[in-house]
């Protein structure tokens, strides 16, 4: 089966709207307006790597909620399969999966978001993760292969970095961790450059284009 309509959304674009059946009942993208959303796809139910990811997401779920963020999973498995799988996770581990999982049987949502494998013989989603802001704009996209699970701590770190950039109009340096200094965006004109070099502020500037803010 060919899937030539597998599109590719980009950072800065509005996330494609959808209406879906999930393990928590009907859901649409508009249900999450005013909240941050981590929308992620997984290759299949009852698979080992995906099971570890769901358990890891569930354990960190309170940390996402603290940050006004909801989680929403997706694969092309049926809703019945999703329900059986999350129940099996609960029976085997004692961990409830506290977020809904979309049953995208025809792949229509996966195609909108470019989640499908490039292998035309394999009708399955890969490990895509989209962080969507409260206005419905895609802020970050992470893609992992079938063979390797996501690092949930990194998704949380990136979420916090995006949120501080969103709120304070700053950027974050390499390997930034919450609580560390951020960076003031560089001047865009020569006039702003001169003003920056003449400012007597609390900024820690290594050069006119690289100034840290505590």
C-alpha positions in Angstrom: 0.0 0.0 0.0 1.4 3.4 -1.0 1.1 6.4 1.4 2.1 9.3 -0.8 -0.1 11.7 1.2 2.1 11.4 4.2 2.7 15.1 4.8 5.4 16.8 6.7 4.3 19.5 9.2 6.9 22.1 10.3 7.9 24.0 13.4 6.0 27.3 13.5 3.0 25.9 11.6 -0.5 25.5 13.1 -1.0 21.9 14.1 -3.5 20.1 11.9 -7.0 19.8 13.5 -8.4 16.3 14.1 -11.4 14.5 15.6 -10.5 11.1 17.0 -11.7 8.2 19.0 -9.5 7.5 22.0 -9.3 5.4 25.1 -10.9 8.3 27.0 -13.6 9.0 24.5 -13.8 11.5 21.6 -11.0 14.1 21.4 -10.1 16.9 19.0 -7.1 19.2 18.9 -9.4 22.2 19.9 -10.0 20.4 23.2 -6.5 21.4 24.2 -6.7 25.1 23.5 -5.1 27.1 26.3 -2.9 24.2 27.3 0.4 22.8 26.0 0.1 19.4 24.3 2.6 16.6 23.8 1.2 14.5 20.9 3.2 11.4 20.3 2.9 8.3 18.1 4.1 4.8 18.7 4.7 1.9 16.3 2.3 -0.6 17.9 0.5 -1.9 21.0 1.9 -4.9 22.9 5.4 -4.1 21.8 8.3 -3.9 24.3 9.8 -0.5 23.6 6.4 1.2 23.4 5.4 -0.4 26.7 8.4 1.1 28.4 7.7 4.5 26.9 4.1 4.5 28.1 5.2 3.5 31.6 7.8 6.3 31.6 5.2 8.8 30.4 2.8 7.7 33.1 5.4 8.1 35.9 6.2 11.6 34.7 2.6 12.6 34.0 2.3 14.7 37.2 5.3 16.8 36.0 3.6 17.5 32.7 0.3 18.5 34.5 2.3 20.9 36.7 3.4 22.6 33.5 -0.1 23.0 32.1 0.6 20.2 29.6 -1.4 17.2 28.5 -0.2 14.0 26.9 -1.9 12.3 23.9 -0.7 9.1 22.3 -1.5 7.7 18.9 -1.0 4.6 16.7 -3.0 2.9 13.9 -4.1 0.1 16.3 -7.8 -0.1 17.2 -9.4 1.3 20.3 -10.1 -2.2 21.5 -6.4 -3.0 21.1 -5.4 0.2 23.0 -7.7 -0.6 25.8 -6.5 -4.2 26.1 -2.9 -3.1 26.0 -3.1 -0.3 28.7 -5.1 -2.7 30.9 -2.3 -5.3 30.4 0.2 -2.7 31.4 -1.8 -2.0 34.6 -2.1 -5.7 35.4 1.6 -6.4 34.9 3.0 -3.2 36.5 0.2 -1.7 38.6 0.6 1.6 36.6 -2.5 3.2 35.2 -2.0 5.0 31.9 -3.5 8.5 32.7 -3.7 10.0 29.2 -5.8 9.1 26.2 -4.5 7.1 23.2 -5.9 7.8 19.7 -7.1 4.9 17.5 -6.1 6.1 14.0 -7.1 3.0 12.1 -7.1 4.6 8.6 -3.9 6.6 9.3 -5.6 9.9 8.5 -4.2 11.7 11.5 -0.8 10.1 11.1 -0.7 11.2 7.5 -1.6 14.8 8.4 1.4 14.9 10.9 3.9 12.9 8.8 4.0 10.1 11.4 3.9 7.1 9.0 7.0 5.1 8.1 8.6 5.9 4.7 8.5 2.1 4.0 5.5 1.7 1.8 5.2 -2.0 2.8 4.9 -1.1 6.4 1.7 0.7 7.4 2.8 1.9 10.9 3.7 5.0 12.8 7.2 5.8 14.0 8.1 7.5 17.3 7.2 11.1 16.5 6.7 13.7 19.3 5.1 17.1 18.7 5.1 19.8 21.4 2.2 22.2 20.6 1.7 25.5 22.3 -1.6 26.9 23.8 -2.4 28.6 20.5 -2.1 25.3 18.6 1.3 26.1 17.0 3.9 23.3 16.6 7.0 24.4 18.7 9.1 21.2 18.5 9.3 17.9 16.6 11.3 14.9 17.8 11.5 11.7 15.8 13.0 8.4 17.1 13.3 5.1 15.1 11.5 1.9 16.0 14.5 0.5 17.7 15.1 3.2 20.4 12.8 4.6 23.0 12.3 8.2 23.8 13.9 10.0 26.8 11.0 11.5 28.7 13.3 13.6 30.8 14.5 15.3 27.6 11.0 15.9 26.5 10.2 17.6 29.8 13.5 19.6 29.6 12.6 20.8 26.1 9.1 21.6 27.2 10.4 23.8 30.0 12.8 25.5 27.7 10.0 26.3 25.2 7.7 27.6 28.0 10.3 30.0 29.3 11.1 31.2 25.8 7.3 31.6 25.2 6.8 33.5 28.4 9.9 35.6 28.8 11.0 36.1 25.1 14.4 34.6 25.7 16.3 31.7 24.2 18.2 28.9 25.9 21.8 27.8 25.5 23.1 24.3 24.7 22.3 21.7 27.5 20.2 24.3 29.4 18.5 23.0 32.5 15.6 24.7 34.4 16.9 27.4 36.8 20.0 28.1 34.7 20.7 31.5 32.9 18.9 32.1 29.6 20.1 34.2 26.7 18.7 37.5 25.5 18.0 37.4 21.7 20.8 39.2 19.8 20.2 42.8 18.4 18.7 42.9 15.0 19.9 46.4 13.9 23.1 48.3 14.3 21.3 50.8 16.5 20.2 48.0 18.9 23.8 46.7 18.9 25.2 50.0 20.0 22.5 50.3 22.7 23.2 46.8 23.9 27.0 47.6 24.3 26.2 50.8 26.2 23.6 49.4 28.5 24.4 49.2 32.2 22.3 46.2 33.1 22.4 43.0 35.0 23.2 41.1 31.9 26.3 39.0 31.7 27.6 39.6 28.1 30.4 37.7 26.5 29.9 39.8 23.4 27.3 42.1 21.9 25.5 39.1 20.5 25.8 36.7 23.5 24.3 38.0 26.7 23.1 35.8 29.5 20.2 36.7 31.8 20.0 35.2 35.3 
